[in-house]
Amino acid sequence: MLEDEFGREVSGVRVSLTDRCNFDCVYCHNEGLGDTRGPMDPQDDEMSTDDVVRFLEVVSEFDIGKVKFTGGEPMLRDDLIEIIRRTPSSMEVSMTTNGTFLPGRAGALKEAGLERVNVSQDALDPDEFAEITKSGAYDRVLEGVEAAVDAGLAPVKLNMVVFEHTAEYVEDMVNHVSENTGLQLQLIEYMPELTGHPEWNIDIQRVHDWLADIADRVETREMHDRNRYFVGDGMVEIVDPVENPTFCANCHRVRVTHEGYLKGCLNRNDDLRSMGEMTREEIRETFRETVANRVPYYGEYLIKENDEWVLNDKYLDAPTTHS
């Protein structure tokens, strides 16, 4: 297993299969809307089926034990089941989705080797859901969550971005997962540095404090040093990376863009490395380079000066691309 100069081993990869999506969520940072007619063959700017599988086969040589498929909306790829089926058996396979294509397909995904899903769901009311996602697919998402649970893709994690638009829905969502076996809730801190609109931000610590008061018990997860709050039959976890050096110090993933670029940090776009023609040796070399150059975003790439996070001069004009 490879590790960076900060002693962080890389044990997982997060692979974007497309930047296309059939939602237009107000908080979305870089997916954007493309062709949304439905599942289709890989597009010209997307890694092919063989590219994705070849990448996973190579990084499995470095003891990568987990892969999460993301987008955009990864279920807009009609080769998704084939990709999952051909993923090395040594890898735990999960996926992040908006859930609209899970009905009718969840069972086949499970059979192909998918183990878990995260489903984006920011509200329990159809009108509130539509306001955030710019989509009328509320009922379809609920069907998708149910289909995932029925297929055994459990626990199904519901992803909810917490910001000004959704903060008042958190209590209802916590109650929802506490009353429904097979569901967990992941509250994701809004990241204004990626999406703009800093005025939408809220103090995530208030959510921590509220959950600590109502939880039956609290555990701290090793990955990212996250707190897990157990409420009734449900579990709630907060993902709070903003201005959080502890979070960054516990990051063990490398990300892959749909175009076939490696990046060591979600927050950065100045560390992209191309895998070229994606031969096995090019993948190995680029993966080693990416891991070796990974930097904690908070506490290293950004450092605190006079209570302000500023870019560390050490990383100005640093070479970042692989040719």
C-alpha positions in Angstrom: 0.0 0.0 0.0 1.4 3.4 -1.0 1.5 6.4 1.4 2.2 10.1 1.0 4.9 12.1 2.7 2.4 12.8 5.5 2.1 9.1 6.4 -1.4 8.8 4.9 -1.9 5.4 3.3 -4.1 5.3 0.3 -6.6 2.4 0.7 -9.4 3.5 -1.6 -10.3 5.3 -4.9 -13.3 7.3 -5.9 -14.0 7.0 -9.6 -16.3 9.5 -11.5 -17.8 7.7 -14.4 -19.5 10.8 -15.9 -20.2 14.5 -15.3 -23.7 14.1 -16.7 -26.6 14.3 -14.3 -30.4 14.4 -14.5 -30.6 16.7 -11.5 -29.5 20.4 -11.2 -28.9 20.7 -7.4 -28.3 24.2 -6.2 -25.3 23.2 -4.2 -23.6 21.1 -6.9 -19.9 22.0 -7.2 -18.7 20.7 -10.6 -20.9 18.0 -12.1 -23.1 20.1 -14.2 -25.9 19.0 -16.6 -25.0 17.2 -19.7 -27.2 14.9 -21.9 -29.8 13.6 -19.5 -31.9 11.4 -21.8 -31.0 8.3 -19.7 -28.4 5.6 -19.5 -26.2 5.4 -22.6 -22.8 4.3 -23.9 -19.7 6.1 -22.5 -19.3 9.5 -24.2 -16.2 10.7 -26.0 -14.9 12.6 -22.9 -15.5 9.6 -20.5 -13.3 6.7 -19.7 -14.3 3.5 -21.5 -15.4 0.4 -19.7 -12.0 -1.1 -20.4 -10.2 2.0 -19.2 -12.0 1.9 -15.8 -11.5 -1.8 -15.3 -7.8 -1.5 -16.3 -7.3 1.3 -13.8 -8.9 -0.8 -11.0 -6.8 -3.9 -11.9 -3.6 -1.8 -11.7 -4.3 -0.1 -8.4 -5.4 -3.4 -6.9 -1.6 -4.2 -7.1 -1.2 -1.4 -4.4 -3.7 -3.0 -2.0 -6.5 -0.6 -2.9 -9.4 -2.3 -1.1 -12.3 0.0 -1.8 -13.8 1.7 -4.9 -16.7 4.2 -4.9 -18.3 5.0 -8.2 -19.7 8.5 -8.5 -20.6 11.1 -11.2 -22.4 13.2 -12.0 -24.9 10.4 -11.9 -23.0 7.1 -12.4 -26.2 5.2 -13.4 -26.4 7.3 -16.6 -23.6 4.9 -17.8 -25.3 1.8 -19.3 -22.1 -0.2 -18.8 -22.2 0.3 -15.0 -23.2 -3.3 -14.3 -20.4 -4.6 -16.5 -17.9 -2.3 -14.8 -19.0 -3.5 -11.4 -18.9 -7.1 -12.5 -15.3 -6.8 -13.8 -14.1 -4.9 -10.7 -11.3 -6.9 -8.9 -12.9 -9.2 -6.4 -10.5 -7.9 -3.7 -12.3 -4.5 -3.8 -15.4 -3.5 -1.8 -17.6 -1.7 -4.3 -20.0 1.2 -3.4 -21.7 3.9 -5.3 -23.1 7.4 -4.8 -26.3 8.0 -6.8 -29.4 10.2 -6.8 -31.5 7.0 -6.8 -33.7 7.7 -9.8 -32.4 4.7 -11.7 -32.3 2.2 -8.8 -35.9 0.9 -9.3 -35.7 -2.2 -11.4 -31.9 -2.2 -11.4 -30.9 -2.5 -7.7 -31.0 -6.3 -7.8 -28.8 -6.6 -10.8 -26.3 -4.2 -9.3 -26.2 -6.3 -6.1 -25.7 -9.5 -8.2 -22.9 -7.9 -10.1 -21.0 -7.1 -6.9 -22.2 -3.7 -5.6 -22.3 -3.8 -1.8 -23.5 -0.4 -0.7 -25.1 2.8 -2.0 -25.3 6.4 -0.9 -28.4 8.1 -2.1 -28.7 11.9 -2.2 -31.9 13.0 -0.4 -32.0 16.5 1.0 -35.6 16.7 2.0 -38.7 14.5 2.8 -41.2 16.9 1.3 -41.7 16.8 -2.5 -41.9 20.6 -2.9 -38.8 21.1 -0.8 -37.0 18.4 -2.6 -37.8 19.9 -6.0 -36.6 23.4 -4.9 -33.2 22.0 -4.0 -32.7 19.5 -6.9 -34.7 21.3 -9.6 -36.2 17.9 -10.2 -39.7 16.3 -9.9 -38.2 12.9 -9.2 -39.0 12.8 -5.5 -41.2 9.6 -5.7 -38.7 7.9 -7.9 -36.0 8.5 -5.4 -38.1 7.0 -2.6 -38.7 4.0 -4.8 -35.0 3.8 -5.4 -34.1 3.8 -1.7 -36.7 1.1 -1.1 -35.4 -1.0 -4.0 -31.8 -0.7 -2.7 -32.9 -1.9 0.8 -34.9 -4.8 -0.6 -31.9 -5.8 -2.8 -29.7 -6.0 0.2 -27.6 -2.9 -0.5 -27.7 -2.1 3.2 -27.2 0.0 5.0 -28.4 2.5 2.5 -26.8 5.9 3.4 -28.9 9.0 2.7 -26.7 11.9 1.8 -28.0 15.3 2.9 -26.0 18.5 2.3 -26.6 20.8 5.3 -26.8 24.5 4.4 -29.2 27.4 4.7 -31.8 25.7 2.4 -31.9 22.4 4.3 -31.0 23.1 7.9 -34.6 23.1 9.1 -35.1 19.6 7.5 -32.4 17.9 9.5 -34.6 16.9 12.5 -37.2 15.3 10.2 -34.4 13.4 8.4 -32.9 12.1 11.6 -36.3 10.9 12.8 -36.8 9.2 9.4 -33.7 7.1 9.6 -34.2 6.3 13.3 -37.6 4.8 12.4 -36.6 2.9 9.2 -34.4 -0.2 9.5 -31.7 -0.3 6.8 -31.2 3.4 6.5 -28.4 5.7 7.8 -27.9 9.4 7.4 -24.8 11.2 6.3 -25.0 15.0 6.9 -22.5 16.7 4.6 -21.2 20.1 5.5 -21.7 22.6 2.7 -18.5 23.6 1.1 -18.7 27.2 -0.1 -15.1 27.2 -1.4 -16.3 24.7 -4.1 -19.7 26.0 -4.8 -19.7 29.7 -4.0 -22.5 31.4 -2.0 -20.8 31.6 1.4 -23.9 33.2 2.7 -25.6 29.8 2.5 -23.2 28.3 5.1 -24.3 27.4 8.6 -22.3 26.5 11.8 -22.0 22.7 11.5 -21.0 22.5 15.2 -24.6 23.4 16.1 -25.7 20.2 14.4 -23.0 18.2 16.3 -24.1 19.6 19.6 -27.8 18.9 18.9 -27.1 15.3 17.9 -24.9 14.8 21.0 -27.8 15.8 23.1 -30.3 13.4 21.6 -28.2 10.5 20.7 -28.4 7.2 22.6 -24.6 6.8 22.1 -21.8 8.5 20.2 -18.8 6.8 18.5 -15.8 8.2 16.7 -14.9 6.6 13.4 -11.2 6.3 12.5 -11.7 7.4 8.9 -11.7 11.2 8.9 -12.1 11.1 12.7 -15.8 11.4 12.2 -18.5 11.2 14.9 -21.3 8.8 14.6 -24.5 9.5 16.5 -26.9 6.6 17.2 -30.5 7.7 17.5 -33.2 5.0 17.9 -32.6 2.3 15.2 -30.7 4.8 13.0 -27.1 6.1 12.7 -26.2 9.7 11.8 -22.7 10.7 10.6 -21.4 14.2 9.9 -18.9 14.8 7.1 -17.4 18.1 8.0 -14.2 18.9 6.1 -14.3 22.6 6.0 -11.5 24.2 7.9 -10.8 20.8 9.5 -7.1 19.7 9.4 -8.1 16.5 11.4 -10.4 15.5 8.5 -7.7 16.0 5.9 -5.1 14.2 8.1 -7.3 11.1 7.9 -8.0 11.1 4.2 -7.1 7.8 2.5 -8.6 8.2 -1.0 -7.4 9.2 -4.5 -9.9 10.5 -6.9 -10.3 9.9 -10.6 -12.2 12.2 -13.0 -14.5 10.9 -15.7 -11.8 11.9 -18.2 -9.1 9.8 -16.7 -7.2 12.3 -14.6 -6.0 11.4 -11.1 -6.2 14.0 -8.3 -5.1 13.7 -4.7 -7.7 16.0 -3.2 -11.3 16.8 -3.9 -10.9 20.5 -3.2 -8.1 21.0 -5.7 -8.1 21.2 -9.4 -4.4 22.2 -9.7 -3.1 18.7 -9.0 -4.7 16.8 -11.9 -2.5 14.2 -13.5 -3.3 12.5 -16.8 -2.9 8.8 -17.2 -2.1 9.4 -20.9 -3.2 6.5 -23.1 -3.9 4.6 -19.9 -1.5 1.8 -20.5 -0.8 -0.2 -17.3 2.6 1.3 -16.9 1.3 4.8 -17.3 -1.4 4.1 -14.7 1.2 2.8 -12.3 3.5 5.7 -12.7 0.7 8.3 -12.5 -0.8 6.7 -9.4 2.5 6.6 -7.6 3.1 10.3 -8.5 -0.4 11.3 -7.3 0.0 9.5 -4.0 3.5 10.8 -3.4 2.3 14.4 -4.0 -0.9 14.2 -1.9 -1.2 17.1 0.5 -3.7 17.7 3.3 -5.8 20.6 2.1 -6.3 22.2 5.5 -3.2 22.6 7.6 -0.7 22.2 4.7 -2.0 23.4 1.3 -3.9 26.1 3.2 -2.4 27.3 6.4 -3.8 29.6 9.1 -2.5 33.1 9.4 -4.2 35.6 11.7 -7.3 33.5 11.8 -7.5 33.4 8.0 -6.8 30.3 5.8 -4.3 31.3 3.1 -2.5 29.4 0.4 0.9 28.0 1.5 3.6 29.6 -0.6 5.3 26.2 -0.9 2.6 25.1 -3.4 2.6 28.1 -5.6 3.6 27.2 -9.2 4.3 23.6 -8.2 4.5 21.3 -11.2 1.3 19.2 -11.2 0.7 17.5 -14.6 2.0 14.2 -15.9 2.9 14.0 -19.6 
